[in-house]
Structures are given as C-alpha cells and as structure tokens.
C-alpha cells in the first residue's frame, strides 16, 4: 500500500496545503478525469470537486521584495488560483505530475520566479500556446472587438504590480451586448472565462470556468469574493455578465504530450 505524508507541508522552497484532500484523493480525481475524451470534459469533472471550497486571496508568495516560493493551497482559492489548479490537474495523473504541471501553468518555462509568473489571464494564451487557445474571435466572430492594452500600467503611468515590466497586448473580447444565443451555443464546458476589464492596464477583472448543463444553459463556475458566497460556486453566466463589459474565452487544447517530471 502507498503511504502518503501529511496534507500540510512546508519547506524553504515549497508550501503545500491540500485542504480537504489527500494526495491519494487528488490522484483518484486526476486518473478518473484522464478517461474523459476532451479537455473540456476533464476540466468540468475536476472543477466540480472544488465547489464550496472557501475563497481565500493572496495565497501566493513573491514580490519585488520577497522571494517566490512554490505554493499549492487547496484549502482556499481565489479566482485565478482556482483555474491554475484545475488546469494543472487536467494535465496530470499523479501528485508529482501535478506539481510539475502547476509550475508550467503558473510560470513561464516552469521557473518558480515572481518575474516569470503569469500574472494576467491572457498570459496563458500568449505563453502556453501548446495547451491553451484564445477562442474569443472564433466564438464571437464579427461581434468580437479588440483593444490595445499596456498590461500593468494604470492611467497615470503607475503599475498594478511593482517590478513587473508593462507589456503591450491586443486583447480580443466579446462585448456583453453582442453576446447572442449563437455565442452561448459556441462556448463549451471547460472553457476558461475572463471578464473583460475596461480599466487601463488590466485584461480581466475576474476569471472562472464555463459549465454547460444538459439543457445548454451556461454557468460560470468561479471563486466568488462576494460576502454572501466567499467560496467556489456556479452562477448562471447570462446573469453574471449582465452588468459586465465583455467576455474573453480561452480554450484548453489536448497537449501534444503530457507534462512529465
């Protein structure tokens, strides 16, 4: 029988808190997910296990003044660490693979470094093209708009993230008033949803995962920071988007080869 250590571990290089799960639990989820035929189905299956996980912000270490340490904290997630963990799990079957996958999902080249962390939602499509496609234009068609952004630069020239160089990027999004039934029909379970931000320097204000019910109704599965929730929940996507400016959709691809350790 395989022996697993405690679910909370800390070294000088890693902080690991598996929350309600053991390593064996996670490996069962990942191995079951690997039997699904599409990346989206795997993401839908994995992410349902996170429902009701508490919302917890600022779980990652690292800044211009603090060394980055590799963190797995499944006891509480924010909107971005939630999709981080789900994406890493869909690429893995073992706990060691999960650690290696998460490093490649969270950091460019897999190097645990504050300056190489994917701080922005669209970084996934920019730096992980083997695994993630920006499907916004395909889904939105001629309804899609594009905005030139200088990510990390606020109006007035200051930065959201100290020490991170501003990066110019053209961001495609579907304005909410242009989201028709054909757009809802084109999105899939497991698509990663970014809520477009009109603020200078930001691509999105929030992120989550699209889930389609059997009747084709779309839901946003996300880590909500609102006081009445403070956990991972499903909300009708149409309702959630009603007062938002737009939608960005990233789609998981079948990897050419599984991330190995």
C-alpha positions in Angstrom: 0.0 0.0 0.0 1.2 3.5 -0.9 2.0 5.7 2.2 1.2 9.4 1.8 2.6 12.1 4.1 0.6 14.8 5.8 -1.6 17.1 3.7 0.2 20.1 5.0 3.9 20.5 4.3 6.3 23.4 4.4 10.0 23.7 3.4 12.2 26.6 2.4 11.1 26.1 -1.2 7.5 24.8 -1.0 4.3 25.5 0.9 1.7 22.8 0.4 -1.8 22.6 1.9 -4.1 20.1 0.3 -7.1 21.3 2.2 -9.8 18.6 2.4 -7.9 16.2 0.1 -5.1 13.7 0.5 -2.6 13.0 -2.3 -4.5 9.8 -2.9 -7.8 11.7 -3.3 -6.2 14.0 -5.9 -4.7 11.2 -7.8 -8.1 9.4 -8.0 -9.7 12.6 -9.4 -7.0 13.1 -11.9 -6.9 9.5 -13.1 -10.7 9.5 -13.5 -10.6 12.8 -15.4 -8.0 11.3 -17.8 -10.6 8.9 -19.1 -12.8 11.7 -20.5 -12.4 12.2 -24.2 -12.0 16.0 -24.3 -10.0 18.6 -22.3 -13.2 20.5 -21.5 -14.9 17.4 -20.0 -11.9 16.8 -17.8 -11.9 20.4 -16.7 -15.7 20.2 -15.9 -15.2 17.0 -13.9 -12.2 18.2 -12.0 -13.6 21.6 -11.2 -16.8 20.2 -9.7 -14.7 18.8 -6.8 -13.8 22.4 -5.9 -17.4 23.6 -5.4 -17.8 25.1 -1.9 -14.0 25.5 -1.5 -13.5 28.7 0.5 -12.5 31.9 -1.2 -9.1 33.0 0.0 -7.0 35.7 -1.6 -3.2 36.3 -1.5 -2.2 32.7 -1.0 0.9 33.0 -3.3 4.2 34.4 -2.2 6.6 36.6 -4.0 7.0 40.3 -4.8 9.8 42.6 -5.7 11.0 42.4 -2.0 10.0 38.7 -1.3 11.4 35.6 -2.9 8.8 33.5 -4.7 8.1 30.1 -3.1 6.1 27.4 -4.8 2.6 27.2 -3.3 -0.2 24.7 -3.5 -3.0 25.8 -1.3 -6.2 23.8 -1.9 -7.7 24.9 1.4 -8.7 28.2 -0.2 -8.6 29.7 -3.7 -9.1 33.0 -5.4 -10.5 33.2 -9.0 -7.1 32.8 -10.6 -5.5 30.1 -8.3 -8.7 28.1 -8.8 -8.2 27.9 -12.5 -4.5 27.4 -12.0 -5.1 24.2 -10.0 -7.8 22.9 -12.3 -5.7 23.4 -15.4 -2.6 21.7 -13.8 -4.8 18.8 -12.6 -6.2 18.2 -16.1 -2.6 17.8 -17.4 -1.6 15.3 -14.7 -2.3 11.8 -13.3 0.0 11.7 -10.2 0.8 14.2 -7.5 4.3 14.6 -8.7 3.0 15.4 -12.2 0.6 17.9 -10.7 3.5 19.8 -9.1 5.4 19.8 -12.4 2.3 20.8 -14.3 1.4 23.7 -11.9 4.9 25.1 -12.3 4.4 25.2 -16.1 0.9 26.6 -15.9 1.7 29.3 -13.3 5.2 30.3 -14.5 6.8 30.8 -17.9 9.3 28.0 -18.6 8.2 26.4 -15.3 10.6 28.5 -13.3 9.3 29.5 -9.9 10.0 33.2 -10.1 7.9 36.3 -9.4 9.0 37.9 -12.6 8.1 34.8 -14.6 4.6 34.3 -13.1 1.6 34.6 -15.4 0.1 37.5 -13.6 -2.6 38.2 -16.4 -5.3 35.9 -17.7 -4.3 36.3 -21.3 -0.7 35.3 -20.4 -2.0 31.7 -20.7 -2.8 32.1 -24.4 0.4 34.1 -25.0 2.9 31.8 -23.3 1.2 28.3 -23.2 0.1 28.0 -26.8 0.6 24.2 -26.8 -2.1 23.9 -24.2 -4.3 27.0 -24.4 -6.0 28.7 -27.4 -7.6 32.1 -27.3 -11.0 31.1 -28.8 -12.7 34.6 -28.3 -12.5 35.5 -32.0 -13.7 32.2 -33.2 -16.7 32.3 -30.8 -17.6 35.9 -31.2 -17.0 36.2 -35.0 -17.7 39.7 -36.3 -19.0 40.6 -32.9 -15.5 40.5 -31.4 -13.8 43.7 -30.5 -10.1 44.3 -29.9 -8.4 46.7 -27.5 -4.8 47.6 -27.3 -3.6 47.4 -23.7 -0.4 48.1 -21.9 -0.8 45.5 -19.2 0.2 46.5 -15.7 0.2 50.2 -16.5 -2.5 52.2 -14.7 -3.9 55.5 -16.0 -1.3 58.0 -14.9 1.6 55.6 -15.5 2.0 53.8 -12.2 1.9 49.9 -12.1 -0.5 47.5 -10.6 2.4 45.1 -9.9 5.6 46.6 -8.7 8.7 45.3 -10.6 6.7 43.7 -13.5 7.5 45.3 -16.8 4.5 46.7 -18.7 3.6 44.6 -21.8 1.7 45.8 -24.8 -1.0 43.3 -25.9 -4.1 43.4 -28.2 -6.9 41.9 -26.2 -9.9 40.4 -28.0 -13.3 40.3 -26.2 -17.0 39.9 -27.0 -19.0 42.9 -25.7 -21.8 41.8 -23.4 -24.4 43.5 -25.6 -23.2 41.4 -28.5 -23.4 38.1 -26.8 -26.2 36.3 -28.6 -27.6 32.8 -28.5 -25.1 31.8 -31.1 -22.3 32.9 -28.8 -23.7 30.8 -25.9 -24.1 27.9 -28.3 -20.4 28.1 -29.3 -18.9 28.1 -25.9 -18.2 24.8 -24.3 -17.9 23.2 -20.8 -14.4 23.7 -19.6 -13.7 26.9 -21.5 -11.9 29.4 -19.3 -13.9 32.7 -19.0 -12.2 36.0 -18.4 -14.4 39.0 -17.6 -13.0 41.8 -19.7 -11.9 44.9 -17.9 -12.2 48.4 -19.3 -9.5 49.7 -16.9 -6.2 50.6 -18.4 -3.5 48.0 -17.6 -5.8 45.1 -17.0 -7.1 42.4 -19.3 -9.8 40.9 -17.0 -11.4 41.7 -13.6 -12.3 38.1 -12.9 -12.0 34.6 -14.2 -13.7 31.3 -14.0 -14.8 28.2 -15.9 -17.8 27.8 -18.2 -20.1 24.8 -17.5 -23.0 23.9 -19.8 -26.0 22.0 -18.4 -27.8 19.3 -20.2 -30.4 21.9 -21.4 -27.4 24.0 -22.8 -27.8 26.7 -20.1 -24.3 28.1 -19.3 -23.0 28.7 -15.9 -19.9 30.4 -14.5 -18.0 28.2 -12.0 -15.8 30.6 -10.1 -14.3 31.5 -6.7 -16.6 34.4 -5.6 -15.3 37.0 -3.3 -18.8 38.4 -2.6 -19.7 38.4 1.1 -22.8 36.2 0.6 -20.7 33.5 -1.1 -17.0 33.5 -0.3 -16.5 30.2 -2.0 -16.4 28.4 -5.4 -20.0 28.4 -6.8 -21.9 28.0 -10.0 -23.9 31.1 -11.3 -25.9 31.5 -14.5 -23.5 33.0 -16.9 -26.0 35.3 -18.5 -27.0 36.8 -15.2 -23.4 37.2 -14.1 -22.5 39.0 -17.3 -25.5 41.3 -17.3 -23.6 44.3 -15.8 -20.1 43.4 -17.1 -18.3 44.9 -20.2 -17.3 41.8 -22.1 -16.1 38.2 -22.2 -12.8 36.6 -23.1 -12.7 32.8 -23.8 -9.6 30.6 -23.6 -9.9 27.0 -24.6 -7.9 24.1 -23.4 -6.2 22.0 -26.0 -5.2 18.4 -26.0 -1.5 18.5 -25.1 0.9 17.1 -27.7 2.4 15.1 -24.8 1.6 15.1 -21.1 3.8 17.2 -18.9 6.3 14.8 -17.4 8.6 15.1 -14.3 
